[in-house]
Amino acid sequence: MLRIAVVGSGPSGCYTAQGLVQQHPGALVDVLDRLPCPYGLVRYGVAPDHEKIKSLQNTLRSVLEHERVRFLGGVPVGPEGVPAARLRELYHAVVYCVGAATDRHLGIAGEDLPGSWSATEFVSWYSAHPDAADGFLTGARSAVVIGVGNVAVDVTRMLARGAAELSPTDIPHAALTALAASRVREISMVGRRGPSQARFTTRELRELGTLPDTEVTVDPRELAMDPACAEPGSLPAPQRRNVEVLRDWAGTPARTARHRIRLRFFLRPVELLAREGRVGAVRFERTAPDGAGGVRGTGRFEDVEAQLVLRSVGYRGVPLEGLPFDPATGTVPHRAGRVLRDGAVAPGEYVAGWIKRGPTGVIGTNRPCAKETVASLLADAAALERRPVPDEPVTALRAAGIDPVRWEGWCAIERAEAELGASLGRGTVKLPDWQSLMDAAQRF
């Protein structure tokens, strides 16, 4: 038997486990996760109103229910749990699929003011992540979202959603109540480059135009600054479709609506301005195309009012104690998924997903990424299997004071969330904190 630990139960971890048991008839895979719940960003990163994408959980579920795969939740890896070196002793191989756990910073004055958050933190809040903060909407009347990718579109859309649209979703009740009572009416989503260079997909972009009682505006002067917008036919299809949608909105007459979403371009944040002890506005410098695909500053500035600022400028991997780490790329050095220590392959240690390649691609990109790592691991299998490991790693985990949440515990959490939703007159509603999750996990 080949006993393997996969650290992380998101898409990359599940695809890795799936490849291992499909291609090696003797593979026994334990999928470990710090949280008591599986699915990673599919559970804690996909917006609650995106039910179709969230349905990917059904595919991941089939992997975790395989007879040679075990889910072990509530198992932190690192100084607060199982050291990487100890994990290596318990398994023939360990595959780290830990993603990119933090976000990039703007590096500007005022970024740490109250009211300034990362989009990642906001997403965690409305997704019921047990480590999530609170208080995003306190005192906010207008918001600025810095970034023009799909996450930026998600948080912009959620700020404009009403209770009637969110109540049927699994959004935690406290977040639903806060969003329903929100006084935020103006939301500016701002990019430092032009419309043709925005990273959002057309499908996500168009959703903004379908929000009830919401006006979406685009400044035609900012579109005119982008040379590609004048002749979008030369753009790749995704960018061309984006530009076409933006041009339609730029030509739409203004109307009265409860929420207004402003899509802004060629503005680079240079400072968050304090008012009454918290963020009150964002100072932007107007940029212009530099003729080489980038932008240059113009020395002209504009202040945009905001009591809530969400930066959405990318994720970043963080070091995991016991593993090498490249701070320049935010990834673990590897060769075809094999971890490299001082340039040499570390036997039995592998990576897949964002911690391997950086936070790029969509959910499906994790399939070929995992496939490459699985191929490397199985090519090494004969050598790996020679090393003796314990028959039952869970025994060693319990001896170290870690009692994993098994699949039955996760199923108990699912039942508790269904019961909570029924008590609130809603569908399934996520449990938002560690205590309620762990209490539920014991009831199986």
SVG drawing of the C-alpha trace seen along z (x, -y; Angstrom):
<svg xmlns="http://www.w3.org/2000/svg" viewBox="-40 -67 61 69">
<polyline fill="none" stroke="black" stroke-width="0.4" points="0.0,0.0 1.1,-3.6 -0.1,-5.8 -0.3,-9.5 -1.4,-12.7 -2.9,-15.5 -2.9,-18.7 -5.8,-20.8 -9.3,-19.7 -10.0,-22.3 -10.1,-21.6 -6.4,-21.0 -6.3,-18.6 -9.4,-16.7 -8.1,-16.4 -4.8,-15.2 -6.5,-12.5 -8.7,-11.5 -5.7,-11.0 -3.8,-9.0 -6.6,-6.5 -7.6,-6.2 -4.0,-5.4 -2.6,-3.5 -4.7,-0.5 -2.8,-0.4 -3.0,-4.1 -4.6,-5.1 -5.1,-8.9 -5.8,-11.0 -7.0,-14.5 -6.2,-16.8 -7.6,-20.2 -7.2,-22.8 -10.9,-23.4 -13.6,-20.9 -15.3,-21.5 -14.0,-20.3 -13.9,-22.0 -11.6,-25.0 -12.4,-28.1 -15.4,-26.3 -17.1,-26.6 -15.3,-29.7 -14.5,-31.7 -17.4,-31.3 -20.1,-33.9 -23.3,-32.5 -25.4,-33.7 -23.3,-31.6 -25.1,-28.3 -23.9,-26.7 -20.2,-27.1 -20.9,-26.0 -22.4,-22.8 -18.8,-21.7 -18.9,-20.5 -20.9,-17.5 -17.9,-16.5 -15.4,-17.0 -17.7,-15.1 -17.5,-12.0 -13.7,-12.1 -13.8,-12.4 -16.3,-9.5 -14.1,-7.1 -13.4,-3.9 -9.6,-4.6 -9.9,-8.3 -10.4,-9.7 -11.3,-13.3 -9.6,-14.4 -10.7,-17.9 -9.5,-20.0 -5.9,-19.0 -3.6,-22.0 -0.2,-21.4 2.7,-23.5 3.7,-24.9 0.1,-24.8 -0.6,-21.3 1.4,-18.5 4.9,-19.6 5.7,-19.0 8.6,-16.7 6.2,-14.6 3.7,-14.3 6.5,-13.0 7.2,-10.2 3.5,-9.2 3.1,-8.8 5.1,-7.6 4.4,-10.9 2.8,-14.3 1.3,-16.6 0.7,-20.2 -2.3,-21.8 -2.6,-24.7 -3.4,-27.5 -2.6,-31.1 -3.8,-32.1 -3.4,-35.8 -3.8,-38.8 -1.5,-41.3 -1.3,-44.8 -1.3,-48.2 1.6,-49.5 0.2,-53.0 -0.3,-55.4 -3.5,-54.9 -4.0,-51.3 -4.3,-50.2 -7.0,-52.7 -10.3,-51.3 -12.6,-50.6 -9.9,-49.4 -10.0,-45.7 -8.9,-43.1 -11.6,-41.6 -10.4,-38.2 -11.6,-39.2 -15.0,-40.4 -15.4,-37.2 -14.6,-35.2 -17.2,-37.1 -20.1,-36.5 -18.9,-32.9 -19.0,-32.1 -15.3,-31.3 -14.8,-30.6 -11.8,-32.9 -13.7,-35.8 -13.7,-39.3 -16.9,-41.5 -17.9,-45.2 -17.3,-45.8 -20.4,-47.9 -20.4,-49.9 -20.8,-53.6 -20.3,-53.0 -22.4,-55.0 -20.1,-54.5 -17.5,-51.9 -14.5,-51.7 -13.4,-48.3 -9.8,-48.5 -9.3,-45.9 -11.1,-44.8 -11.0,-41.0 -13.7,-38.5 -13.3,-38.7 -13.7,-42.5 -16.9,-42.0 -18.1,-39.5 -17.7,-41.8 -19.2,-44.7 -22.2,-42.6 -22.7,-41.4 -22.6,-45.0 -25.5,-45.8 -27.6,-42.6 -30.7,-42.8 -32.1,-40.5 -34.7,-39.0 -32.0,-37.8 -29.6,-36.5 -32.1,-34.9 -32.4,-31.7 -28.6,-31.2 -26.5,-29.7 -25.1,-33.1 -24.7,-33.2 -27.6,-34.9 -25.5,-37.7 -24.1,-38.7 -27.5,-38.6 -28.9,-40.8 -26.0,-43.3 -26.2,-43.5 -30.0,-44.0 -29.4,-46.9 -26.5,-48.4 -26.5,-52.1 -24.0,-51.7 -25.5,-53.2 -22.5,-54.1 -19.9,-51.5 -16.9,-52.4 -14.9,-49.5 -11.6,-51.0 -8.7,-49.8 -5.4,-51.4 -5.3,-50.3 -7.8,-50.5 -11.1,-48.5 -9.4,-46.3 -7.0,-45.1 -9.5,-44.3 -9.3,-40.7 -13.0,-40.0 -14.9,-37.6 -17.8,-38.9 -20.2,-36.6 -19.4,-38.0 -19.4,-41.6 -22.9,-41.2 -24.3,-40.1 -23.8,-43.6 -26.3,-44.8 -29.0,-42.3 -29.0,-43.5 -32.5,-44.8 -32.8,-48.5 -29.1,-49.1 -27.6,-51.5 -24.2,-50.6 -22.3,-53.6 -19.2,-53.8 -17.5,-57.1 -17.2,-57.3 -14.2,-59.6 -12.3,-56.8 -13.2,-54.3 -11.9,-56.8 -8.5,-56.8 -8.0,-53.1 -7.0,-52.9 -8.3,-49.3 -11.8,-50.5 -12.1,-52.5 -11.5,-49.3 -12.3,-46.4 -12.4,-44.0 -8.7,-43.4 -8.9,-42.3 -9.1,-38.6 -12.7,-37.5 -12.9,-37.7 -11.6,-41.3 -13.7,-42.3 -16.9,-41.1 -16.0,-43.0 -15.4,-46.2 -18.7,-45.8 -20.6,-45.5 -18.8,-48.5 -19.6,-50.6 -23.3,-49.7 -23.3,-50.9 -21.4,-54.1 -24.2,-55.0 -27.1,-54.3 -28.9,-57.3 -28.7,-57.9 -31.7,-56.7 -32.7,-56.7 -31.9,-53.5 -31.2,-52.4 -27.6,-51.4 -25.2,-52.9 -22.1,-51.0 -19.4,-53.1 -16.8,-51.2 -13.7,-53.4 -10.5,-53.0 -7.0,-54.6 -6.9,-55.5 -4.1,-54.4 -4.6,-54.5 -1.9,-56.5 -3.3,-57.1 -6.3,-56.4 -7.4,-59.6 -8.6,-59.6 -11.7,-61.3 -12.9,-61.0 -10.4,-58.3 -11.2,-56.0 -11.0,-55.9 -13.1,-58.6 -11.8,-58.7 -9.3,-57.2 -6.9,-59.5 -6.2,-58.3 -3.7,-59.5 -5.0,-59.6 -2.9,-57.3 -2.6,-57.1 -1.4,-54.4 2.4,-54.4 2.4,-52.8 4.0,-49.6 1.0,-47.9 1.4,-49.6 0.4,-53.0 2.2,-56.1 1.2,-58.6 -0.1,-62.0 0.3,-64.0 -3.4,-64.7 -5.4,-63.4 -8.9,-62.7 -10.4,-61.9 -13.3,-59.4 -15.4,-59.3 -15.5,-55.9 -16.0,-54.7 -15.4,-51.1 -12.4,-50.2 -11.9,-46.7 -8.6,-45.9 -8.8,-43.1 -5.4,-43.0 -4.5,-39.3 -3.8,-36.5 -0.5,-35.4 0.9,-32.2 2.4,-32.2 5.3,-30.1 4.5,-26.8 6.9,-26.0 9.1,-23.1 8.8,-23.7 11.0,-25.8 9.4,-29.0 10.2,-31.5 9.1,-34.9 9.4,-36.5 6.7,-34.2 4.8,-33.2 5.3,-29.6 7.1,-26.5 10.1,-25.7 9.4,-22.5 10.2,-20.5 7.1,-19.1 5.4,-19.1 8.4,-17.6 9.5,-20.0 13.0,-21.3 15.2,-21.9 18.3,-23.9 17.8,-22.9 17.5,-19.2 14.4,-17.1 13.1,-16.3 11.9,-12.7 8.2,-12.2 7.3,-15.9 5.1,-17.4 2.9,-20.5 -0.1,-21.2 -2.4,-24.1 -1.7,-27.8 1.1,-27.1 2.8,-25.3 2.1,-27.7 0.9,-30.9 -2.7,-32.2 -3.5,-31.9 -6.2,-30.3 -9.7,-29.1 -10.9,-26.2 -10.5,-23.8 -6.8,-24.8 -6.2,-22.7 -6.9,-19.5 -3.8,-19.6 -1.7,-21.0 -2.7,-18.1 -2.2,-15.6 1.4,-16.7 2.1,-16.3 0.4,-12.9 2.5,-11.7 5.7,-12.7 4.6,-11.0 3.6,-7.8 6.9,-7.7 8.6,-7.8 6.2,-5.3 8.5,-2.2 11.1,-4.1 8.6,-5.7 7.0,-2.4 10.2,-1.0 10.2,-3.3 8.1,-1.9 5.3,-4.1 2.7,-3.5 -0.4,-1.4 -2.7,-4.0 -1.6,-7.7 -4.8,-8.8 -3.5,-6.9 -0.4,-9.1 -2.4,-12.2 -4.6,-11.5 -1.5,-10.8 -0.4,-14.3 -3.7,-15.7 -5.4,-16.1 -8.7,-14.4 -9.6,-14.7 -13.1,-15.4 -14.0,-12.4 -16.4,-12.4 -19.3,-11.5 -18.5,-14.6 -18.7,-16.7 -22.1,-15.1 -23.3,-16.1 -22.3,-19.7 -24.3,-19.6 -27.3,-18.4 -26.9,-21.1 -26.7,-23.7 -29.9,-22.4 -31.6,-22.5 -30.5,-26.0 -31.8,-27.1 -35.2,-25.5 -35.4,-27.2 -34.9,-30.6 -37.3,-29.9 -34.5,-29.6 -32.7,-26.8 -29.3,-25.6 -27.5,-28.3 -23.8,-28.0 -22.6,-27.8 -20.2,-30.8 -17.9,-30.0 -15.5,-27.4 -17.6,-26.5 -20.8,-25.8 -19.0,-23.8 -17.1,-21.6 -20.2,-21.1 -22.1,-20.0 -19.3,-17.7 -19.7,-15.7 -23.3,-14.9 -23.1,-11.9"/>
</svg>
